[in-house]
Amino acid sequence: MAHTPELDFSGFVARRRKETENRRSHTERRDYAYVVDQKMREQFERMKPVELAVAAALRTFGRVVKGQLLGSSVRVSERQFPRMHSLVASCANTLSIPIPAVYIVNQPTLNAATFGTDDEAFIMVHSALVDHFNDEELLTVIGHECGHIHNRHVVYLTTLHILTNVLGVVAQWAAVPATLALRAWLRRAEITCDRAGMLCGKSEPIAARALTKLALGSKRLYEEFNLEAFLEQHEENKENIGRYMEVFATHPWLPKRVLAMRAFSESTLFREAVGLGAGGISMNEVDERVSALLKWES
């Protein structure tokens, strides 16, 4: 197993500030990213609880967590699951990132996740996801995870994983300020990465279908699923006090994510990227619509 170097927070921030954007396409420049995701990550650089959490989490990751995550999984390659490897390569090419390491984990839940550091990121895909999703849908899921790598989310994702799943109860209570801040950011980062998945899969309906399968999880019911009826739940939930529980979640409620993807599908950036021709709305307008969707969560 490769050694994961410790990463001091000040050096981590300094490298990001020096990063230049000299790529040609909107996708390569991350122009698709949700603006609030970007702004919140900039705020993290000035938040002491997040700084301390990141520094501690990366030390823990290098010593302990990586081995736990990778010890019982199977790495995807040209020789091992070549069909899956081609999907990964396609997403990496779309977003202009190196082909990331992907591991299949024997888990019955429909999920995928990205961990590591900016220099050594890897994607974990649950085996159940492969069984339930076709290749088009898998492309959007892998694209979503590649979006985390492309947008430099990985350090914060790893930190949140460790704060939530690795630390003891006492340490978790001490880390509550950092945990809440990171969860609030991740709900916005998921919007960015849903867009990355759409760019890789080149279809909003397929991305929406993949996302709603996460809510359903039943092969017998997929063909009967009514997306418009599902989206009506968003309107109903606006009047429910339980909606405030979203502030403790790592992801926006699923109907919001589908509606946010629909807004992005109307953008000039998306239409041009997937070959739908001219027209569409600006990314500023897309982000305004998404912010209106998310504003009542807190």
BADREN-198625 format. One record per residue: residue number from 0; residue in three letters; y, x, z of N, C-alpha, C in turn. Coordinates in steps of 0.2 Angstrom, whole numbers, plus 5000, padded with zeros to 4 digits. Each point is the difference from the previous one (the first is absolute). Layout:
BEGIN
NUM	ALA	Y	X	Z	Y	X	Z	Y	X	Z $
...
//
This chain:
BEGIN
0	MET	4994	5004	5000	5006	4996	5000	5006	5004	5000 $
1	ALA	5005	4999	4996	5006	5004	4999	5004	4999	5007 $
2	HIS	5003	5005	5001	5005	5000	5006	5006	4997	4999 $
3	THR	5002	4995	5004	5007	4997	4999	5005	5003	5004 $
4	PRO	5005	5003	4997	5005	5003	5004	5004	4996	5004 $
5	GLU	5002	5002	5006	5005	4996	5004	5007	5000	4996 $
6	LEU	5003	4994	5001	5006	4999	4996	5006	4998	5005 $
7	ASP	5005	5005	5001	5005	4998	5005	5005	4995	4996 $
8	PHE	5003	4996	5004	5004	4994	4998	5006	5003	4996 $
9	SER	5003	5005	5003	5006	5002	4997	4999	5003	4993 $
10	GLY	4994	5004	4999	4999	5002	4994	4998	4995	4995 $
11	PHE	4996	4995	5002	4998	4994	4996	5007	4997	4997 $
12	VAL	5005	4999	5005	5006	4997	4997	5004	5004	4995 $
13	ALA	5000	5007	5002	5004	5004	4996	4997	5000	4993 $
14	ARG	4993	5000	4999	4997	5001	4993	5002	4993	4996 $
15	ARG	5000	4995	5004	5002	4993	4996	5007	5001	4998 $
16	ARG	5004	5002	5004	5007	5000	4998	5001	5005	4994 $
17	LYS	4996	5005	4999	5001	5005	4994	4996	4997	4994 $
18	GLU	4996	4995	5001	4997	4997	4994	5004	4998	4994 $
19	THR	4999	5002	4994	5004	4998	4995	4997	4995	4996 $
20	GLU	5004	4996	4996	4997	4994	4996	5002	5002	4993 $
21	ASN	4996	5004	4996	5001	5002	4994	4995	4997	4995 $
22	ARG	4996	4995	5002	4995	4997	4995	5004	4995	4995 $
23	ARG	4997	4998	4995	5003	4996	4995	5000	4993	5001 $
24	SER	4994	4997	5002	4999	4993	5000	5002	4997	5007 $
25	HIS	5001	4993	5000	5002	4997	5006	4994	5000	5005 $
26	THR	4994	5000	4997	4994	5000	5005	4999	5007	5003 $
27	GLU	5001	5005	4996	5000	5007	5003	5005	5001	5005 $
28	ARG	5006	4997	4999	5006	5001	5005	4999	4995	5006 $
29	ARG	4995	4996	5000	4999	4995	5006	5006	4995	5000 $
30	ASP	5003	4998	4994	5005	4995	5000	4997	4993	5002 $
31	TYR	4994	4999	5000	4997	4994	5001	5000	4999	5008 $
32	ALA	5001	5005	5004	4999	4999	5007	5005	4995	5003 $
33	TYR	4998	4997	5005	5004	4995	5004	5005	5004	5004 $
34	VAL	5006	4998	4999	5006	5004	5002	5000	5000	5008 $
35	VAL	4997	4995	5003	5000	5000	5008	4995	5005	5002 $
36	ASP	4994	5000	4997	4995	5005	5001	5004	5007	5001 $
37	GLN	5003	5002	4994	5004	5006	5000	5005	5001	5006 $
38	LYS	5004	4995	5001	5005	5001	5005	4997	5001	5007 $
39	MET	4994	4996	5002	4997	5001	5006	4997	5007	5001 $
40	ARG	4997	5003	4995	4998	5006	5001	5005	5005	5001 $
41	GLU	5006	4999	4997	5006	5005	5001	5002	4999	5008 $
42	GLN	4999	4994	5003	5002	4999	5007	4995	5004	5004 $
43	PHE	4994	5000	4998	4995	5003	5004	5002	5008	5002 $
44	GLU	5003	5003	4995	5002	5007	5001	5005	5001	5006 $
45	ARG	5003	4994	5002	5005	5000	5006	4997	4997	5006 $
46	MET	4994	4998	5000	4997	4996	5006	4995	5005	5004 $
47	LYS	5002	5002	5006	4996	5004	5004	4993	4998	5001 $
48	PRO	4999	4993	5002	4993	4998	5001	4996	5001	4994 $
49	VAL	5002	4999	4994	4996	5001	4994	4999	5007	4999 $
50	GLU	5005	5004	5001	4999	5008	4999	4995	5002	5004 $
51	LEU	5000	4998	5007	4995	5003	5004	4993	4997	4998 $
52	ALA	4999	4994	4998	4994	4997	4998	4997	5003	4994 $
53	VAL	5004	5002	4995	4998	5003	4994	4997	5007	5002 $
54	ALA	5004	5004	5004	4997	5006	5002	4994	5000	5003 $
55	ALA	4999	4996	5005	4994	4999	5004	4994	4998	4996 $
56	ALA	5002	4995	4995	4994	4997	4996	4997	5005	4995 $
57	LEU	5005	5004	4997	4997	5005	4995	4996	5005	5004 $
58	ARG	5002	5002	5006	4995	5005	5003	4993	4996	5002 $
59	THR	5000	4994	5002	4994	4997	5001	4996	4999	4994 $
60	PHE	5004	4998	4994	4996	4999	4994	4997	5006	4998 $
61	GLY	5003	5006	5000	4997	5006	4998	4994	5002	5004 $
62	ARG	5000	4999	5007	4995	5002	5004	4994	4995	5000 $
63	VAL	5001	4994	5000	4995	4995	5002	4999	4994	4994 $
64	VAL	5005	4997	4998	5000	4994	4997	4997	5000	4993 $
65	LYS	5002	5006	4996	4997	5000	4994	4993	5001	5000 $
66	GLY	4997	5004	5004	4993	5000	5000	4996	4994	5002 $
67	GLN	5003	4996	5004	4997	4993	5002	5001	4996	4994 $
68	LEU	5005	5000	4996	5001	4995	4994	4995	5002	4994 $
69	LEU	4999	5007	4999	4996	5002	4995	4993	5002	5001 $
70	GLY	4998	5000	5006	4993	5002	5002	4995	4996	4997 $
71	SER	5001	4993	4999	4995	4996	4997	5001	4996	4994 $
72	SER	5005	5003	4996	5002	4997	4994	4998	5004	4994 $
73	VAL	5000	4997	4994	4998	5004	4994	5006	5001	4995 $
74	ARG	5001	5006	4998	5006	5001	4996	4999	4998	4992 $
75	VAL	5005	4997	4997	5000	4998	4993	5001	5006	4996 $
76	SER	4997	5001	4995	5001	5006	4995	4998	4998	4993 $
77	GLU	5000	5005	4995	4998	4998	4994	4992	5000	5000 $
78	ARG	4997	5003	5005	4993	5000	5000	4997	4994	5005 $
79	GLN	5005	4998	5005	4998	4995	5005	5004	4994	4999 $
80	PHE	4997	4995	4997	5004	4994	4998	5006	5001	4995 $
81	PRO	4998	5002	4994	5004	5002	4995	5005	4994	4998 $
82	ARG	4997	4994	5000	5004	4994	4998	5006	5000	5005 $
83	MET	4999	5000	5006	5005	5000	5005	5005	5006	5000 $
84	HIS	4997	5005	4998	5005	5006	4999	5004	4999	4994 $
85	SER	4998	4997	4995	5005	4999	4994	5005	4995	5002 $
86	LEU	4999	4995	5005	5005	4996	5002	5006	5004	5004 $
87	VAL	4997	5004	5004	5005	5004	5004	5004	5005	4996 $
88	ALA	4997	5003	4995	5003	5004	4995	5006	4996	4996 $
89	SER	4998	4994	4998	5005	4996	4997	5006	4998	5004 $
90	CYS	4999	4999	5006	5006	4998	5005	5004	5007	5001 $
91	ALA	4996	5005	5001	5004	5006	5001	5004	5002	4994 $
92	ASN	4998	4999	4994	5003	5001	4994	5006	4996	4999 $
93	THR	5000	4993	5002	5005	4996	5000	5006	5002	5004 $
94	LEU	4998	5002	5006	5006	5002	5005	5001	5007	5000 $
95	SER	4997	5004	4996	5002	5007	4999	4999	5004	5007 $
96	ILE	4994	4999	5003	4998	5003	5006	4993	5004	4998 $
97	PRO	4998	5005	5004	4994	5003	4999	4994	4995	5002 $
98	ILE	4995	5000	4997	4994	4996	5002	4998	5001	5007 $
99	PRO	5001	4994	5004	4999	5001	5007	4992	5000	5001 $
100	ALA	4998	5003	5006	4993	4999	5003	4999	4993	5002 $
101	VAL	4995	4997	4998	4998	4993	5002	4993	5000	5002 $
102	TYR	4999	4997	5006	4993	4999	5004	4998	4993	5000 $
103	ILE	4994	4999	4999	4997	4993	5001	4997	5000	5007 $
104	VAL	5002	4995	5004	4998	4999	5007	4996	4994	5001 $
105	ASN	4994	5000	5003	4996	4995	5001	5003	4995	5005 $
106	GLN	5004	4995	4998	5003	4995	5004	5000	4993	4997 $
107	PRO	4998	4995	5004	5000	4993	4997	5006	4997	4999 $
108	THR	5006	5002	5002	5006	4997	4999	5004	5002	4994 $
109	LEU	5004	4996	4997	5003	5002	4994	5006	5003	5001 $
110	ASN	5000	5007	4999	5006	5004	5002	5000	5007	4997 $
111	ALA	5006	5003	4999	5000	5007	4998	5006	5003	5004 $
112	ALA	5000	5006	5001	5006	5003	5004	5001	5007	4998 $
113	THR	5006	5003	5001	5001	5007	4998	5003	5004	5007 $
114	PHE	4997	5006	5000	5001	5004	5006	5002	5007	4998 $
115	GLY	5002	5004	5005	5001	5007	4998	5007	5003	5001 $
116	THR	5002	5005	4996	5007	5002	5000	5002	5000	4993 $
117	ASP	5006	5002	4999	5003	5000	4994	4996	5005	4995 $
118	ASP	4998	5005	5003	4996	5006	4997	4993	4998	4999 $
119	GLU	4997	4996	5004	4993	4998	4999	4999	4993	5002 $
120	ALA	5001	4996	4995	4999	4993	5001	4993	4997	4997 $
121	PHE	4997	4995	5003	4994	4998	4997	4999	4992	5002 $
122	ILE	4997	4997	4996	4999	4992	5000	4993	4999	5002 $
123	MET	5000	4995	5004	4993	4997	5003	4999	4993	4997 $
124	VAL	4995	4999	4996	4999	4993	4998	4993	4997	5003 $
125	HIS	5001	4994	5003	4994	4997	5003	4995	4998	4994 $
126	SER	4994	5001	5002	4995	4998	4995	5000	4993	4998 $
127	ALA	5001	4995	5005	5001	4993	4998	5005	4999	4995 $
128	LEU	5005	5003	5000	5006	4999	4995	4997	5002	4993 $
129	VAL	4996	5005	4999	4997	5001	4994	4995	4995	4998 $
130	ASP	4997	4997	5004	4995	4994	4999	5004	4994	4998 $
131	HIS	5005	4999	5002	5004	4993	4999	5005	5000	4994 $
132	PHE	5002	5006	4999	5006	5001	4995	4997	5003	4993 $
133	ASN	5003	4997	4995	4998	5003	4993	5004	5006	4999 $
134	ASP	4999	5003	4994	5004	5007	4999	5007	4998	4999 $
135	GLU	5003	4995	4997	5007	4999	5000	5003	4999	5007 $
136	GLU	4996	4996	5004	5003	4999	5007	5000	5007	5004 $
137	LEU	4995	5004	4999	4999	5006	5004	5006	5005	4997 $
138	LEU	5002	4999	4994	5005	5004	4997	5007	4999	5004 $
139	THR	5001	4993	5002	5006	4999	5004	5000	5002	5007 $
140	VAL	4994	5000	5003	4999	5002	5007	5001	5008	5000 $
141	ILE	4997	5003	4995	5000	5008	5000	5007	5002	4999 $
142	GLY	5004	4996	4995	5007	5001	4999	5004	4999	5006 $
143	HIS	4999	4995	5004	5003	4999	5006	5000	5006	5004 $
144	GLU	4994	5003	5001	4999	5005	5005	5003	5007	4997 $
145	CYS	5000	5000	4993	5003	5006	4997	5008	4999	5001 $
146	GLY	5002	4994	5000	5007	4999	5001	5002	5003	5007 $
147	HIS	4996	5000	5005	5002	5003	5007	5000	5007	4999 $
148	ILE	4996	5003	4996	5001	5007	4999	5006	5002	4996 $
149	HIS	5001	4996	4995	5006	5001	4995	5006	5000	5004 $
150	ASN	5001	4995	5005	5006	4999	5003	5000	5004	5007 $
151	ARG	4996	5004	5001	5000	5005	5006	4999	4996	5007 $
152	HIS	4996	4995	5000	4999	4996	5005	4994	5003	5005 $
153	VAL	4997	5004	4998	4993	5002	5003	5001	5002	5007 $
154	VAL	5005	5005	5001	5001	5002	5007	5001	4994	5005 $
155	TYR	5004	4996	4998	5001	4994	5005	4994	4995	5000 $
156	LEU	4996	4999	4995	4994	4996	5000	4995	5003	5005 $
157	THR	5000	5007	5000	4995	5004	5004	5002	4999	5007 $
158	THR	5007	5001	5001	5002	4999	5007	4999	4993	5003 $
159	LEU	5001	4995	4996	4999	4993	5003	4993	4999	5001 $
160	HIS	4995	5003	4996	4993	4999	5001	4998	5003	5007 $
161	ILE	5003	5006	5001	4998	5004	5006	5003	4996	5006 $
162	LEU	5006	4998	5000	5003	4996	5005	4996	4994	5002 $
163	THR	4998	4997	4995	4996	4993	5001	4993	5001	5002 $
164	ASN	4996	5005	4997	4993	5000	5000	4997	5006	5004 $
165	VAL	5004	5005	5001	4997	5006	5003	5002	5001	5007 $
166	LEU	5007	4999	5002	5002	5001	5006	4997	4996	5005 $
167	GLY	5000	5002	5007	4998	4996	5005	5005	4994	5002 $
168	VAL	4999	4995	5004	5004	4995	5001	5007	5002	5003 $
169	VAL	5000	5005	5005	5006	5002	5003	5004	5003	4995 $
170	ALA	4997	5005	4996	5004	5003	4995	5003	4995	4994 $
171	GLN	4996	4995	4999	5002	4995	4995	5007	4996	5003 $
172	TRP	5000	4999	5006	5005	4996	5003	5006	5005	5000 $
173	ALA	5000	5006	5001	5005	5005	5000	5003	5000	4993 $
174	ALA	4996	4999	4995	5001	5001	4993	5003	4993	4997 $
175	VAL	5001	4995	5004	5002	4993	4997	5006	5001	4996 $
176	PRO	5006	5003	5002	5006	5000	4995	4998	5003	4993 $
177	ALA	4996	5005	5000	4999	5003	4994	4995	4996	4996 $
178	THR	4995	4997	5003	4995	4995	4997	5004	4994	4997 $
179	LEU	5004	4997	5003	5004	4994	4998	5004	5002	4994 $
180	ALA	5004	5006	5000	5004	5002	4995	4996	5002	4994 $
181	LEU	4994	5003	5001	4996	5001	4994	4997	4994	4997 $
182	ARG	4998	4995	5004	4997	4994	4997	5006	4996	4996 $
183	ALA	5006	5000	5003	5005	4997	4996	5001	5003	4993 $
184	TRP	5000	5007	5000	5001	5004	4994	4994	4998	4995 $
185	LEU	4994	5000	5003	4994	4999	4996	5000	4994	4996 $
186	ARG	5003	4994	5003	5000	4994	4997	5004	5000	4994 $
187	ARG	5005	5005	5000	5004	5001	4994	4997	5005	4995 $
188	ALA	4997	5005	5003	4996	5004	4995	4995	4997	4996 $
189	GLU	4996	4995	5003	4995	4996	4997	5003	4997	4993 $
190	ILE	5006	4998	5001	5004	4997	4994	5000	5005	4994 $
191	THR	5002	5006	5002	5001	5005	4995	4993	5001	4997 $
192	CYS	4995	5001	5004	4993	5002	4997	4997	4994	4997 $
193	ASP	5001	4994	5001	4998	4994	4996	5003	5001	4993 $
194	ARG	5006	5002	5000	5003	5001	4993	4997	5006	4996 $
195	ALA	4998	5005	5004	4996	5006	4997	4994	4997	4997 $
196	GLY	4996	4996	5004	4994	4997	4998	5001	4996	4993 $
197	MET	5005	4996	5000	5002	4997	4994	5001	5004	4994 $
198	LEU	5003	5006	5001	5002	5004	4995	4993	5004	4997 $
199	CYS	4996	5001	5005	4993	5003	4998	4996	4995	4996 $
200	GLY	5000	4994	5003	4995	4995	4997	5004	4996	4994 $
201	LYS	5006	5001	4999	5004	4997	4995	5000	4992	4999 $
202	SER	4999	4997	5006	4999	4993	5000	5002	4997	5007 $
203	GLU	5004	4995	5000	5002	4997	5006	4995	4995	5002 $
204	PRO	4997	4996	4996	4995	4995	5002	4993	5004	5003 $
205	ILE	4998	5005	4997	4995	5004	5002	5001	5003	5007 $
206	ALA	5006	5003	5001	5002	5002	5007	5000	4995	5005 $
207	ALA	5003	4994	4998	5000	4994	5005	4993	4998	5001 $
208	ARG	4995	5000	4995	4993	4998	5002	4997	5005	5004 $
209	ALA	5001	5006	4999	4997	5005	5005	5003	4999	5007 $
210	LEU	5006	4999	5001	5003	4999	5006	4997	4994	5004 $
211	THR	5000	4995	4996	4998	4994	5004	4992	5000	5001 $
212	LYS	4996	5004	4997	4993	5001	5002	5000	5003	5007 $
213	LEU	5005	5003	5002	5000	5003	5006	5000	4995	5006 $
214	ALA	5004	4994	4998	5000	4995	5004	4994	4995	5001 $
215	LEU	4996	5000	4994	4995	4996	4999	4993	5003	5002 $
216	GLY	4999	5005	4997	4994	5004	5002	4993	4997	4999 $
217	SER	5000	4995	4995	4994	4996	4999	4999	5000	4992 $
218	LYS	4994	5003	4998	4999	5000	4993	4999	4993	4997 $
219	ARG	4997	4996	5004	4998	4993	4998	5007	4995	4999 $
220	LEU	5005	5003	5003	5006	4995	5000	5005	5003	4995 $
221	TYR	5000	5006	4998	5005	5003	4995	5002	4996	4994 $
222	GLU	4995	4997	4997	5001	4996	4994	5004	4993	5002 $
223	GLU	4999	4998	5006	5004	4994	5001	5006	5001	5004 $
224	PHE	5002	5006	5000	5007	5002	5004	5006	4997	4996 $
225	ASN	5004	4997	5003	5006	4997	4997	5006	5004	5003 $
226	LEU	5003	5005	4996	5005	5004	5002	5007	4996	5002 $
227	GLU	5001	4995	4996	5007	4996	5001	4999	4997	5007 $
228	ALA	4994	4997	5001	4999	4997	5007	5001	5005	5006 $
229	PHE	4997	5006	4998	5000	5005	5005	5008	5002	5002 $
230	LEU	5004	5000	4995	5007	5002	5000	5004	4995	5004 $
231	GLU	4998	4994	5000	5003	4995	5004	5000	5001	5007 $
232	GLN	4995	5004	5002	4999	5001	5007	5006	5004	5003 $
233	HIS	5004	5004	4995	5006	5004	5002	5005	4995	5002 $
234	GLU	5001	4995	4996	5005	4995	5002	4999	4996	5007 $
235	GLU	4993	4998	5001	4998	4997	5006	5001	5005	5006 $
236	ASN	4999	5006	4999	5001	5005	5006	5007	5001	5002 $
237	LYS	5005	4999	4995	5007	5001	5002	5002	4996	5006 $
238	GLU	4996	4994	5001	5002	4996	5006	4996	5001	5006 $
239	ASN	4995	5005	5000	4995	5001	5005	5003	5006	5004 $
240	ILE	5000	4999	5007	5002	5005	5004	4995	5006	5000 $
241	GLY	4994	4999	4998	4995	5005	4999	5002	5006	4995 $
242	ARG	5005	4998	4996	5002	5005	4995	5003	5006	5003 $
243	TYR	5002	5000	5006	5003	5006	5003	4995	5005	5002 $
244	MET	4994	4998	5000	4994	5005	5001	5000	5005	4995 $
245	GLU	5003	4999	4994	5000	5005	4995	5003	5006	5002 $
246	VAL	5005	5000	5005	5003	5006	5002	4995	5005	5003 $
247	PHE	4994	4998	5002	4995	5005	5003	4995	5002	4994 $
248	ALA	5001	4997	4994	4995	5002	4995	5002	5006	4996 $
249	THR	4995	5003	4997	5002	5006	4996	5001	4998	4992 $
250	HIS	4998	4993	4999	5001	4998	4993	5004	4993	5000 $
251	PRO	5004	4999	4995	5003	4993	5000	4995	4995	4999 $
252	TRP	5001	4994	5002	4995	4995	4998	4999	4999	4993 $
253	LEU	4993	4999	4998	4998	5001	4993	5004	4995	4995 $
254	PRO	5002	4994	5002	5004	4996	4995	5007	5003	4998 $
255	LYS	5003	5004	5005	5006	5003	4999	4999	5006	4995 $
256	ARG	4994	5003	5001	4999	5006	4995	4999	4998	4993 $
257	VAL	4996	4994	4999	4999	4997	4993	5007	4998	4997 $
258	LEU	5004	4997	5004	5007	4998	4998	5004	5006	4998 $
259	ALA	5000	5005	5004	5003	5007	4999	4998	5003	4994 $
260	MET	4994	5000	4998	4997	5002	4994	5002	4996	4994 $
261	ARG	5001	4994	5001	5003	4996	4994	5007	5002	4999 $
262	ALA	5004	5001	5005	5007	5002	4999	5000	5007	4996 $
263	PHE	4996	5005	5002	4999	5006	4996	4998	4999	4993 $
264	SER	4996	4995	4999	4997	4999	4993	5006	4998	4995 $
265	GLU	5005	4998	5003	5006	4997	4996	5005	5006	4998 $
266	SER	4999	5006	5003	5004	5005	5000	5000	5004	4993 $
267	THR	5006	5002	4998	5000	5004	4993	4995	5006	5001 $
268	LEU	5000	5003	5006	4996	5006	5001	4993	4999	4999 $
269	PHE	4997	4994	5003	4993	4999	4999	4998	4998	4993 $
270	ARG	5005	4996	4997	4998	4998	4993	5000	5006	4995 $
271	GLU	5005	5004	5001	5000	5006	4996	4994	5005	5001 $
272	ALA	4998	5000	5006	4994	5005	5002	4994	4997	4997 $
273	VAL	4999	4994	5000	4993	4997	4998	5000	4998	4993 $
274	GLY	5006	5001	4996	5000	4998	4993	5001	4993	4999 $
275	LEU	5004	4996	5004	5002	4993	4999	5006	4999	4996 $
276	GLY	5004	5006	4998	5006	4999	4997	5006	5000	5004 $
277	ALA	5006	4999	4997	5006	5000	5003	5001	4994	5004 $
278	GLY	5006	4999	5004	5001	4995	5004	4998	5001	5007 $
279	GLY	5002	4995	5004	4998	5001	5008	5006	5001	5004 $
280	ILE	4999	5000	5006	5005	5001	5005	5000	5007	5003 $
281	SER	5006	5001	5003	5000	5007	5003	4996	5001	5007 $
282	MET	4999	5006	5001	4996	5001	5007	5004	4998	5006 $
283	ASN	5007	5001	4999	5004	4997	5006	4999	4993	5001 $
284	GLU	4999	4996	4995	4999	4993	5000	4993	4999	5003 $
285	VAL	4995	5004	4998	4993	4999	5003	5000	5001	5007 $
286	ASP	5004	5006	5002	5000	5001	5007	5004	4995	5004 $
287	GLU	5005	4997	4998	5003	4995	5003	4996	4994	5001 $
288	ARG	4996	4998	4995	4995	4994	5001	4995	5002	5005 $
289	VAL	4997	5006	5000	4995	5002	5005	5003	5000	5007 $
290	SER	5006	5003	5001	5003	5000	5006	5001	4993	5003 $
291	ALA	5001	4995	4996	5001	4993	5002	4993	4997	5002 $
292	LEU	4995	5003	4997	4993	4998	5002	4998	5002	5007 $
293	LEU	5003	5007	5001	4997	5003	5007	5005	4999	5005 $
294	LYS	5006	4997	4999	5005	5000	5005	4999	4996	5006 $
295	TRP	4996	4995	5000	4999	4996	5006	4994	5002	5004 $
296	GLU	4997	5006	4998	4994	5002	5004	5002	5003	5007 $
297	SER	5007	5001	5001	5002	5003	5007	5006	4997	5002 $
//
